[in-house]
Amino acid sequence: MKYCFGVDIGGTTVKLGLFSEAGAIVEKWEIVTRTENEGAAILPDVAEAINGKLEQHGIEKEQVLGIGVGVPAPVTVDGIVNGSANLGWKYKNAKKELEELTGLTAEFGNDANVAALGEMWKGGGVGYRNMIMVTLGTGVGGGIIINGKILTGENGAGGEIGHMCVNLEETDTCGCGGHGCLEQYASATGISRLARKKMEHETRATILTKEDLSAKAVFDAVKEGDEVAIEVATEMGNYLGHAMADMAAVLDPAVFVIGGGVSKAGEVLLSFIEKPFMEKAFFANKNVKFKLATLGNDAGICGAAKLVLED
Amino acid sequence: MKYCFGVDIGGTTVKLGLFSEAGAIVEKWEIVTRTENEGAAILPDVAEAINGKLEQHGIEKEQVLGIGVGVPAPVTVDGIVNGSANLGWKYKNAKKELEELTGLTAEFGNDANVAALGEMWKGGGVGYRNMIMVTLGTGVGGGIIINGKILTGENGAGGEIGHMCVNLEETDTCGCGGHGCLEQYASATGISRLARKKMEHETRATILTKEDLSAKAVFDAVKEGDEVAIEVATEMGNYLGHAMADMAAVLDPAVFVIGGGVSKAGEVLLSFIEKPFMEKAFFANKNVKFKLATLGNDAGICGAAKLVLED
């Protein structure tokens, strides 16, 4: 029997999974991410957790195909991270360090890209080989899968779709320093921002309140038929759907998978995205499918495990 | 000694090249594209040309690594063409047909994608593995190379960057039926259109004349310092540069290679593109390089040959 590990390193916790060669989750658990001291303890902590788990289950290192790891930063194909704000890392040869600490093969990827791979393998993208995952969380992340493999890009920054410019007139500044980034409209914080702007001058009756203009509150109100909330969702969906039409013209995917906290709104979210997408999509791309992500927090460890499993 | 063929099928002529295994062009020639009768003669004509060339040079079929072919249509990874307006083809299993006609292995690709591969191999993209080729001709085509390979896409429509929507306010219709496509501003015909619109209400002195508002006339005037022409080039460059910033956010390329008839304007063209690109590019993409294509009409046969040569 052979095994592998999938590891999803976040700014607060590290999620780990022990997988069978066939892809079943044998066990999953978490450890704390120790970001102090430039995150020097993170990879040693991961190595200790993995070594401990092998001992606990009586698994020999020869039985382990490798360790796949997702990290919140651009990562090159060689496993080099050129700094991660969330982890405190500066330049780090993460692959080399973890391989030396464990004596096992390690493959690294960007967390959004790795989660996309997980959704293709076991989630919303099952059955497809050309997929764009759009993650609507605090920010907007993306993961592009071409012919079953992650599109890493030259600097490990492939799929940074949250920083496509969708509004040349924007005066507010994005976290990246740019103006008019998709993230400013389609992330959870972006949706709140659109709702807040609308509520400043709103005179119609609405169940939205200035105390709670979260993305969840907006989509809950949409489900109640609230006109003001529907206008906010329409504005968000227009920016996102049009940007997705541009992504499709470039990449010609078979499927979009929508994940992240905002996607908990469910199918209603897709309706606000598909209409503007279809209005602007190139004819060759109009048969693309729209799916919700299904793996939730497990997408990261699944995709990480898939990094070291053969097709 | 081993050989391969690179074939570039256009709507008027088929360009053919005989290449050595090492990649040198041994001979190149053209035949007429017979598009009548749904283009039924095109592949038989190609097969005859190849068989004749082998006989002429005394090359055995065992010495031929294969035939690479670029066609003006989307092509799947399996060599299926689902119709080509320029060739008169309906559905065609082009790979199977040419292999049966020649007894040789054939690989097919979209002509813009194949030209991009050629430019990476021997032209403006030499030394790079992640490249976006932008072809500014009658239309705007694109070819995306990821890790040295063509991004084909699910329907063979990868890299259709000319149909990214760059202006939601546009009322004129693109050839594809859409509105505000990049092609409407950055192709040779798009540049003429921008110039014509500007000249309608222009009162300043300009060396541009309503009789010749071709892209070449515009860039010739730009080189003379003509204020009106510079404004047309600036408008075109803004649309293109901003769209390229969005492509870069998605794909994280190392280099853009600009080809097609409009690129004959030379380095001055790049200056109009790079400035708006830098204004809108995500920080991780600001080190991307801008190059002019160098192969001209040979890009197609070179890229086609590269389809059947190993890395």
Interface residues (C-beta under 8 A of the other chain):
Chain A: P74 V77 R129 N130 G142 I144 I146 N147 L151 T152 G153 E154 N155 G156 A157 G158 G159 E160 I161 H163 M164 C165 L168 C176 G177 G178 H242 A243 A245 D246 M247 A249 V250 L251 D252 P253 A254 K280 F282 F283 A284 N285 N287 V288
Chain B: P74 V77 R129 N130 G142 I144 I146 N147 L151 T152 G153 E154 N155 G156 A157 G158 G159 E160 I161 H163 M164 C165 L168 C176 G177 G178 H242 A243 A245 D246 M247 A249 V250 L251 D252 P253 A254 K280 F282 F283 A284 N285 N287 V288
